[in-house]
Amino acid sequence: MSTSAKGHPFQAYLKPRTLVMLALGFSSGLPFLLVGNTFGFWLRDEGTSLTAIGIVSWVGIAYSLQFLWAPILDRVPSLKFLGQRRGWMVLSQVFVAAGLLAMAFVGTRYGLGVLAAFALLVAFSSATQDIAIAAWRIEIAEDADELGLLTSAYTFGYRIAMLCTDALILVSAQHLGWPLSYLFCGIAMAIGLFASFIAREPARADAVIAHNVDEKPLWSVRGFFDAVAGPFIVFFKTHGRVALLMLIAISLYRLPDFLRGPMTNPFFHDIGMSKDVIGAARATIGLAFTFLGIAAGGFLSLRLGYMRALILGGILQATGIALHALLTISGPNVPLFTAVMAFDDFSISIAGITLVAYMSSLTSLGYTATQYALLSSTYAWAGKILKGFSGAIVESLSAQVGLMEAYAIFFVSAGLIGIPAVLLFMLLDSRQRAAQ
């Protein structure tokens, strides 16, 4: 936040730029679960096997390949009358909305392949939207404090969207059906479109982008090399030999959450939890603990520094995921389910906000879209690939020990996978302190 924002934190959230960021965060978060965990619940309701659900979750790999087309968003205009960042934001939002509406209309009547193809369109367009919004967020900020404020607003908006697509949609699906629920989500993308149209194009990066486009066009050899290799060269020059260690730590940090993701809603379905109960719990206790986790993540990043906040977030994240094994013993126990879910939401929010803040601090002006896409792809690629095998792992284990025991082993193992990332950030923290 700026100086004035520090003195009046609530008023800072009412600034036009921050409200736009809130709406863009909502637009960014809306499609994510609709082609991920919530999509898996829909498929499980239709009787789809866990193995197939895991495989279909691979449409989310689009999020981890953002760096492949991010240079285009740094160099090639789309809707010129809106500007570089806003043009790509609007274009991608239109395709996200179209994909969600198509999923709603085709449903499962034409087979899993057709529905998955439209889910892939949504995932690709959503990943493109994320690149453009992340670049806008970083470039529009006047200083590091305002970047923190915008990151917080983005996360709040993102989490509100997650509430809609993780909780409220279950209640809607229970009473109105999945297709109509997805139709409402497609219409809700209008919030992001409106925000993109009223947003201001970042002036701070205009000169750098204009110079790159004019002096080194993407179709020239020099321009193509600078667009594709330049961001990576600058990143490794800036951070030196430790850059590779940073990328490895980032890639492993959210692996536990990604790996367990496709199985979470099918797990709740299989232990007998109703969609109404899950939706109500997520919309009340879950929402409260999510926002507490976001606030705690921002506070810990400022008080402890990025590294130590990441270490604490990683430990909490692993614990929250492993605790799901308790539900395999209790069955559809609402109080225990609510407690496990609340702790999980709290810990995942801390881990998420600290990682976003850390990655945002590592980008360089002029290569913002590509470098942030590199970092966000790095944190997602391993999890997005491995989670496709999650259903096959559970079904393979269930053949030997039973379904509930298989789920228990799976969630505990997913939590333990987070330990290497915690150890790497401990190493980075010690190196950073030694250098200082």
N, C-alpha and C positions, 0 to 999 in steps of 0.2 A: 504494500500500500504506500501511497504517497504520505508526506508528513501529515497533511490534513486528514487523510484516511486513517492514520494511526490514532489520531485523537478522536475521530468519530467513525468507528468501524461500521456501524449500521448504515450511516449516511453514505459511506463509500460504496456499499452494495446497491444503492439506489442511483448511482451515476449511470447515465445512458449507456456508456461503453460497457459497464459491468452487467447491466440488464441484458444487453445484446449478447454478451458472453454466456450468460445464464441460459438464454434461449438456444444459442448454438450448442451449448453443452447438452441440452435436452435432445436436440436434433441428432447429435453425434451418438448419444447413448441409446436412442430409441430402436435402431435396427439390430443392435448387437445380439441381444438374447433371442430375438425373433428368428435368427438363423443359427442359434446356438442352443442353450439349455431349454428355453421355452419351446423351441421347435421340437426338441427331443420329447417333451411332455406330450405335445400334440401327436407325434408319431407313436409313442407308447400307448396313448389312448386308442389309436387305430390298430393296435396289436402288432406293431413293428418289433422285430427282434432287437435285443440290445446290441448285437454285432452290427446290424444295419444302421442303427441309430449312431453308433460310434463312427461308422464309415461316412455317413451323411454329414457328420460334424466337421469333416474335412473341408466343407465349403468355407469354413472360417480361416483356412490357410491364406485366403486373400489378404487378411489383415497383417499377416507376417511377411508378405511379399511387397509391401508398399514401396520399399526403396527402389524396386525395379522401374516403376513409372513416376516416382516422385520428381525426378529431374524435369519431366515434361511440365509439371505444375510450377516449377521454378522458371521455366523458359518460354513455354508456348501459351499464348493467350487463348481463352475459350470464348467467353462473352465479353468482348472488348469494352462495351459501354459500361460494364460493371467494374472493370479492373482485373488485375491478375488473380488476386486471392478470392474476391467475391464472385467472380465469374465462374471459377471452378467449384466454389461452394454451392452456387445455385444449380449448376449443371448436374452435379453429383446428387443433390437432394431430389431433383426431378426424377432421376433414374431409381433412387431408393424408393420413392413413393410409388412409381410405376411397378417395381418389382413386388412390393408388398401387396398392392392391389391385385396383381396377377396371381400371387400365392393364394389370396383370399378367394378369387373366382375359380381357380382350377382345383384347389383342394387336393384330395388324394384320389379323386375319381379317375384321373388319367394315368395313375401309377406314380410310384415314388420318384422315378427318374425325372418326370416333367416338373414336379414340385421342387425337387432338389435343384434343377436348372434355374428356376426363378429365384431360389434361395441364394444360389451362386451369384446371380446378377445383383441381388441386394447386398451381398457381402462385398463384392468388388466395388460397387458404387459407394457403399458406406465407408470402406477403407479409403477411397479417394476423397470423400468428404472429410474424413479425419485428418488427412494430410493437409488439406487446405485450411481447415479450422485451426489446427495446431500452428501452422505458419502465421495465420492472422493473429492468433493470441500472443505469440512471442514477439511479432513485429509491431503490433499496435501498442504494446506496453512501453511507457516512457522510461521506466527504471525497474530495477530488480524487485522493489517493493510492490509496484503495480503488477508486475508479472505474477507475484505471489497471490495478489488479490484476484486477478483474472483466472489463475489456475484454480483457486478455491471456488470462484463462481462457476467455472466450467464443470468442476467436479460435482457441485451441488445440482446443476442442471442435468448432468449425466446420471446422477443417482436418482433424481426424480423420474427420469425416463426409465431407469431400471426398475423403480417401484411399479411403474405402469406395466412394464413388460414381464416382470417377474412375479408380481403379486396381483394387481388389479385384473390383469388379463386372465388369470386363473378363475376368478369369480365370474368374469364375463363369459369365459368359455364354458363354465359349468351351466350357465343359464341361457346363453345365446348361441353357443357353438364356437368352434375355432375359426371358421372362415369369416364370420361377421366380426369377430374380435380383431383379426388381422386387417380387415377393412378399415376399422376405426383407427388403427395404428398408421395405416397408409395416409389417411386424411390428416392425422396429427403432424405429419411431416411439414404441413403448411406453416407451423410455428417456426421452424428453421428457415424456411424460404422467406418469410416475412422479416426475420432478423437479418438475413443476408442482404436483403434489399435496402434496409435502413442503416446497415453498418457503414462505417467510414473505411475506405481503403487505406491501409497503412502507408503513411507518407515517409516514415523513417527509412524504409527499405526500398522506396521507389527508385532512387538514384542508382542504387546497386543493381537492382533487377533490370532497369532500363539500360544500364551500361552493358550488362551481360548479354541482353537480348540484341542490342544494336551492334556491339563490338565483337561478340562471340556467338553468333546465331547457332541454334542447336543443329542445323543441317550442315554446318561447316565442320571440318575435322577438328579444329581448335575448340569450337563451341561444344561439340559432342563430347570431347575428352574432358573439358572443364565441367560440363553439366553432370557427367556420369562419375568421373574420377575425382574432380576437384573437391567435392564435399568430403570424401574419404581421406584425401591427401591432407586437407586442412585439419580434419579431426585428429589424425594421427600425429601431425606436426604439433598441434596444440597440446596434446596430452602425452606424447612421447611413448615410451615402451609400455607404460602402464595402461595404454588405451586398450590393448587386447584383453588384459585382465578385467578391465571395466566392462567390456562387451560380454565376456563370458559370465561374469557375475550377474549382469542384467538379464542375460538369456535364461539363467537358471532360477531367477528370483521368483517369478510367478508361475513356475512350472507346476507346483502342487495344485494351484487353483485351476489351471487349464486342464490338467490331467483328470481331475475329479469332475469337471464341469458337466460333460455329457451324461454322467451317471447320477447326478444329484436328484433331478426331478423324477427320473424313472425309479430311483431308490425310494423316494417319498411315496410314489404311486404303489410300489410293491409292498411297502410296510402297512399300507392301508390308510394313509392320510388322504382326506378329501381335498379337492381343489379349493373349496370354500374356506376350510380351516387354514390351509397353507397361505392362501391369498390374504386372509384377514390377519394372520400372524405377521406376515411380511409387511403389510401395510401399516401396522401399528408399532409393535415392539421392534420389528426389523428395521423399519424406517428410522425410529428414534436412535437405535444403536448404530445405524449407518452414518447418520449425521454426527453423532458423538465421535465416531471413528474418524470422520473427515476433519472435524475440528481438532481432535487429538493429534492426527497426522501433521496438520499444519503447525500446531504448537510444538510438537516434538522436533520437527525439522528446524524450527527457529531456535529452540532451547538446546537441543543436543547436537545439531548439525546434521547434514544429510546422511552421513555414513552410520552414525549411531542410531538415528531414527530408522534407517533401513534395516539394521540388525535387529532391533526390537520388533519392528513390523514383521520381519521374516519369521521370528520365533513365534509370535502370536498367530500368524497365518497358519503355520504348520500345526500348531496346537488345535486351532479351531476346526481344521479339516479332519484331523484324527479323531476328534470327539464325536464325529458322526457315527463311529462304531458303536457308541452306547445305545443308539436307537435300534440297532439290530437285536438287542436284548429286550428292550422295553416294548417294542412294537409301536403302534400309534398312540403313544403317550404324549398328549398335547403339552403339558407343562415342561417336560423334558425336551421335547421338540423345540419349543419356544426358546428355552434357555440355550440350547446348542446353536440354534439359528442366530440368536442375538449376539452371542460371543463370536460366532463366525463372521457375521456382518460387520461387527466392530473391528475385528482384527484384519479382515480383508480391506476395509476402508483405510485403515492406517497404512497398510502395505502399499495400497494403490496410490494414495496421495503423496507419500514420500517418494515413491519411484517416479511419478510424473514430474514432481518438482525437481528431482535430481536430474532427470533426463533433459528437462527444459533448460537447466543451467549449463548444459554442455554444448549448445548449438552456437554457430557463428553466423553473423549477419550476411545475407546474400545467398546462403545455402540452407536457410532455416528449414524449408519444407523437406529437402532431401536428407539433411542430417537428422532431423527429428524422426523422419520416416525410418531411417537406418536404425535409430535407437529403439523406436517402438516396434519395428519388425524384429529386432534382435531379442527384445524381451518376450516376444510372442511366438517366434518360429518353432522352437523346440516343443513347446506345449501344444501348439496347433497341430503339429504332426503327430505327436505321441498320443494325443487324446483320441485320435481315431481308432486306436487299439483298445481303448478302455472297456468298451462293451464286450469285445472278444475275451479280454482278461477276466472279467467278472463271470461270463458264461463258462469259461474254461475251469475256473476255480469252483463254480457251483456244481459242476459235474462230479467233483471230488469231495467237497465238504458241505454242499448245500448252498442255497442262494443267499441266505442271511449271513452265514459265516463268510461267504465269498465277498459280500459287500463290506463286512468288518475288516477283513484283511486288506481289501482294496483301499479303504479310506485311511487306515493307519499307515499303509505303505506310501500313499500319496503325500501324507503329511511329512513323513521322514525324508522324502525326496527334496524338501526345502532346506535341509541342513547344509549341503555344499555351498549354496548361495550365501548363507549366513556366514560361513567360514571365510569365503572369499571377500565379503565386505569387511569382515574383521581385519583381514590382511591389508586391504586397501586403506582402511582407517589407520592402521599402525604405520603404513608407509607415508600417508599424508601427514600424520603428526610428527613423524621423524623428519620429513622434509621441512616442516615449519620450524 
